Amino acid sequence: MATQYAIEGTTAKGIAASVERGVAEGELAPGDALPPVRKLADELGVSPGTVATAYKELRGRGLVVTRGRGGTVVAEAPSVASRRPPRMPEGLRDLASGLPDPAFLPVLHPPGDVAPVYGSHRAAPRLAALEELTRAWFRRDGVPAERVTFAHGALDCVARILSVELRPGDAVAVEDPGFHHLLDLVPALGLRRVPVAVDGEGITPDAVRAALRAGVRAIVFSPRAQCPTGASLTPARRDELGALFQEFPEVLVIEDEYLAELDAPPSPSVSALRPARWAQVRTVSKRLGVDLRWAGVTGDEVTLARHDGRMLMTSGWVSHVLQETVLRLFSDPEVARLVARGEAAYAERRRALVDALGARGIHAVGAGGLNVWVPVRDESAVVNGLRTHGWWVAAGARFRIDAPPAVRITASTLLPESAERLAGDFARVLGDAQATYGG
């Protein structure tokens, strides 16, 4: 163990928290040995059982490992696997990507000259100016931001937090339907998915209550423009969920604000109610560019410390070149105007498609975000039928666990006149499917 770092505490939780701070501050690196149980107990004036309990808690969260006679050491991070989306056939109009219209993304201007540094940025991983802007970004929506940190995107952040907070086999509540990459990520971390239903106001209290009573250790959801349905929390729904989370203070509440300031109007946030354990992550890939793998994160002190401790054990920090690029974009009034034009265009395009489908008797939802969610009886028949008309849409199977079948249509680049044509083709495909399958 690094001799300059002294573990403190008189309780098991205090000792464990001290070790976590050492990891977060970079004083304890992967492979560093912790003192033997009896030695640390003598130094702190506590019983060996207290230290053993602290080490057991740290092992359970994956922060340390025991190597027999090698003692207890700071652990390495686990790896994560994922799968790729289906390849789009040539010659089709892509309405399955979930990506923004490039016309409303700014041209990226990384800093021209990057001075070399001696060593690393581990001691100062975040640009102070970007930290301040990120705090203001959260606070504009009433989200506490006494402390913020950075990550390489939302999934990077969620994966890191879940991997240090939960043990393999623990249950995580997720939206159903929900973000397909998150649905892949949870089992890849060795965790169990517990689906939580979504309606027009976001995750439903009854489903959340059932998941909490079933023993989930964490819940991950989007308060705004939920993917794929576009639902956003109302004030009443936010308050009802906040009351539920107060009954289960041990459950970690993670909000994925992947479209913050990209979709209006802003929605209430459960994070503003300060659950006992919480984090909110905000990304810019849909707002400023898909290549900007950066996210701002705020949350309770323990959660952020564990996140930062694991990051210091792996990548160390988010590139300062990337941070400088994001900082310049955040500070550019012309970029803000471009993003605002994109928000207005996306809202118009979603409404046009929902209205065009509705005029033909096809129910669809898409109150926010970049996509429209259309319930159907047979996903394959609709996807293949639209393919024959030149459209490529996403089958809903990738976005759901127990939710009914549907297809997801990305409307970000679909002009109103094209929406009319797509809706007509959709109606024809449904008519063909009914004739083929008998309703």
N, C-alpha and C positions, 0 to 999 in steps of 0.2 A: 504494500500500500504506500502511496505517496506520503512521505514523512511530514510534509507541510500541512496536511489536512487532518484535523482531529475530530473524530466522531463525538457527538454530544448527545445528551438526553438521559432522562431518568425513568422513562417508560418505554415499552416496546415500540409504540407508535412514534414517540419522539426520536428514538434511535434510528428507526427505519427512515423517518423524514430527514434526519441528518445525513444519512447515506445518500438519499435521493438528491439532496442539495449538493452534495459533493460531486455526484455524477453530472447534475445540471450545470454546475460551475466549471466543469472540466478538471476538477481536482482528482477525481477518480475515473480512470480510463479502463476500457475493456482489458481484462486480465489482471488488473490490480487486486492484490489480496487484502481481504479484511482481517482484522485481528482475530485470533482464536477467541472462542466464546468466553472462556474463563479469564483470559488476559483483559479483554475489553470490560468484562463485568467488574474486575478489580479496579480498573482505571476510572470507571464511572460510578463506582460505589453502589452497584445494583446486583441482583442475584443473577447467576448464570442462566436461569430459566427466562428472565426478562430479555437478555440478549439473544438467546436461542429462539424466542418467539419473534423478535424483530427480524432475525435472519430468515426464519421460516416465511414470514410475510413477504420479504424481499424475493425469496426464491419463488413463491407462488405467483408473483407478478412478473417473473422473468428478469428481474434486475440483477440477480446474482445466481451463481450456480455453485454446487459443492463438488469438489474433485477429490473425494476421499482424503488421503493423507496430504493432498495439495491444498486443503482448506477451502474456504469460501472466497470466491473471486467475482469481480464485476463481469457480467455476462455479455456475450455478443448478441446482435440482433438476429431474429429469424428471417428467413426469406419468404416471399409471397409469390404465388403463381396467379395467372389470369388466363382468360381465353379471348380470342379475337372475334369481332363481329363478322357476319357472312359477307362475302365479296359481292359487290354489285355487278351484274352483267353489263357488258358494253352496250352503249346506245340508249340507255334509259335516263330519265330525269331523276336525279337523286333527291328524294324526299325522306330519306331514312337516317341521315347523318346526325341530326341533332345539333348542327353547327350554325353559327351566325352567318349573316350575309357579309362577305368581305368588303362590300361597298361601305359598310358602317364601322369598319375596323381601321384604326389609324396606322400609318406607316411607322414601323418601329425604327427608332434612332438610338442604338446603343451608344454609350460614350465613346468618342473617337480615340482618345488616348487613355490607356489604363496603366497607371504606374505600377511597376512590380513592387511586391511587398516581401519583407523578410519573414519567413515562417508562415503563419496561418492567421485566419481571422477568428479563431476559436475564442479569443479573449473579448472580442467585440464583434459578434456575429451579425448585428443589425445596424443599418445606417440610421443614425439618430433622427434625421429629417423624415425618413420614411416611417419610422416608428411613430412620430408625432402625427403625421397625416393619417396613419392607420388608426390611431386612437380616435381622432376626430371623425373618421369614417364610421366607426362603431357607435360613437356617442350621438351622432346625428339621429340614430334610430332608438336612442335610449338604452343601448347595450353598455353595461359597465366595461371600462377599458383601462383600469388602473395599470394593468400590465398586459403587454401584447408580445407575441412572438411571430415568427415566420415559418412557413413550410413550403414544400415543392408542390403545391396544389392541394385540393381538398382530400383526395383519396390518400395521398401521402400522409397528410395530417391525421385522418381518421385511422388509418392502419397503424400508425405509430402509437396513438393514444390507446387503441384497443389492445395492442400487443403488450403494452406495459401494465394495463389496468386489469385485464382478464386472463383467465387460465384456459387452456384448451378444453373444449367441452362446454364452456359457459355459453349462456344464451344472450343474443342481441336482438332487440326488436327493430324491425325495418319496415318501411312503407311497402304496401302491396296494393297496387302496382308501385314500383319504385325505380330508382336509378340502377340500371343493369350492372354497371361496374361495381357498385356497392354490393349488390346481391351476389356477385362473384367473389368479392373480396372477403366477406365474412367467413364463408366456409374455407377459403384458402388460408385463413388465419387459424383454422382448427376450431372455429366457433360455430354455434348453432343459430340459424335464422329463425326468428319468430315473427310471422307476418302480422302487420297491423293495417287494418283497412283504412282507405282514404275516401273522403267525400269532397264536396265542393269547398269545404272550409279546412281541408287538410286532414291529418290523422284524426280518427274518431275517438272520443273519450272512452266509449265502451270497449273498443279494441285495445286501447292503451291500458285501461284498467285490468283487463284480462291478462295482458302480457306481464304487467307488473306483479300481479298476484301469482302468475306462473313462475316467477323467480328470475326474470331477465336481469342481467347485470348492467346493461346499457341500452340506450335507444338512440337511433340516428334518424333524423328526418329533416325536411326542408320547410321552413316557415313561409317561404314565398316562392311562387311559380314552380310548385312541385313537379318534378319530372317523373312520369310523363303527362300527368293530368292538367298541370297548370294551376292547381288549387293553391290558395294562400290562406293563412290563418286570419280569422276575424278577431276583434278584441274579446268577444265573449268566449270563443273557442280557446284563445290563448290563456285566459284567466282560468277556465275549467281545467285545462291541462296543467297549468301551474299549481293548482290546488292538488291535483293528483300526485305530482312529483314531490310535493311537500310531505305527502304520506309515506313516500319511499325515498328518504334522503340518501340512501346508499347507492341508488341507481344513477349512473352517469348519463347526463342528457347532452347530446351532441347535435347542434343545429348546423346544417350545411346551407349557407347563404350563397349559393353559387351564382345567383343573379342579382346580388345587391346593387342597387342603383342602375340596373339595366331595365327593370320593368316597373312601371308605376301603376297604381299608387303603392307606397311602402306598406308593408304588413307588420302587424304586431309580432314581437319576438318573445318567446318564453325566457330567453336569456336575460331579458330586461327585468325579470322577476327574481333573478339570482337563485336558482335552485342550489341545493347544497353542493352538488358536484355537476359541473357544466362546462361546456366549451362551445364557442361559435367560430366557424371557419368561413372566411370570405375569399373568393377567388376572382380573377380578372380575365380568365381565358375567353369567356363568352363576351366580355365587355371590351377588352382591349387587344386580344389576339390569342389564338389557340397555342402559340409557341411560348407564351409567358407562363411558365410553370412556377407561379408564385402564389402564395396565399397568406393572408393575415389571420391571426388566431388570437382570441382572448378567451378567458375562462377563469375558474377558481385557481388559486395559487398552486395547490397540489397537482392538479391536472397539467398546468403549464410546465411546472418543474419536471414532471415525469416525461412530458413530450420533449422538452429541451435536453433532458439527460439522455434520452435515447438518440436524439439527433446528433449530439456531440459524440456519441459512440459510433455513429455511422458516417453520414456525409459531413457532419461538423457544422455547416452553415449553408444558407442559401447564397449563391454567387452574388458578390457585390456588384458585378457588372449587370446582372439581371435586376438587382435592387435599384441601381441607378437608373436603368431604363424605365422601370415602373414608376419611380419617383418623378421623372421628367413627364411621363404621360399624365400622372395624377395632377401635376401642376400646370398643365397646358390648357388654357381656356378653349382653344379651338378643338381639342380632343373632346372636351366636355360637350361642346355643341354637336359634334359629330355623333357621339354616343346618344345624345338626346334625340337626334333625328332618327337614329336606329330604333330607339324605344318606340317612337311614334309609328314608324313603319311596321315594326313587328306586331304591334297591337292592331293596326289596320289589316294586316295580312291574315292574322289569326281570325279576326272577326269576319272577314270576307269568306274564309273557308268554312267556318262554323255556320254562318248564315246560308251559304250556298248549299251545304249538305242538309241543313235544316229545312230549306225550301223543298227538298226532295224527300222529306220524311226520314232523314238519317240523323239520329242523335249523335252529337259530338260535343266534347268539352275542350276548352282551351282559354281559360281566363287570363293566363299569364305565361311568360316564357316564350320558347321558340317552337313549340310543338302543339299538335292537336291530337287528342285521344279519342278514337272512334270504336265503341263496343260493336262487336260482330259475333256471329255464330260460329263461323269457320275461318280462322285466320289464314290458313293456307289457301283456301279458295279465293279470298279477297286479294292476298298478296300476289298470287299467280295470275288472277284475273286482271288486276291493274297493270301487271307487267306486260300483258299482251297489248295494253293501250299506251305503253311507253313510260309508265310511272314505276318508281321503285320506292316502296314504303316498308316500314319495319313491322314484322310480326310481333304481337304483344307478348309472346311466350318468353322473350328475353327479359321482360320488365316485370314479371309477375310470378307469384308463388301459388296462391289459392284464388286470386282474383279472376273474374270471368274473362274470356278471350276478348281481344281488341287488336287494333292496329294503331301504330303511332306514325303520324305524318308531320314531318318538319316543314313548317310554313314560313321559315325565315326568308326564303328567296322566292316565295310563290306570290306573284302579283295577283291582284283581284281578278283580272280577266282570265288568268290561268286557273284560279280557284274554281271559277264557273265550269271550265272544261273538265277539271278533275272531278268535281262533284257529279257532273253528268256521267262520266265514265264509271264512277263509284256506284251510282244508281244502276247502271247497266250491268255491272258485275254482280251486284246483289240480286238483280232479277235473273241473271243467268244461273247463279248459284241456287236460287229457290227452285228454278225449273229443273235443275240437275239433281238436287238432293231432296226435293219435295218439301221445301220450307225450312 
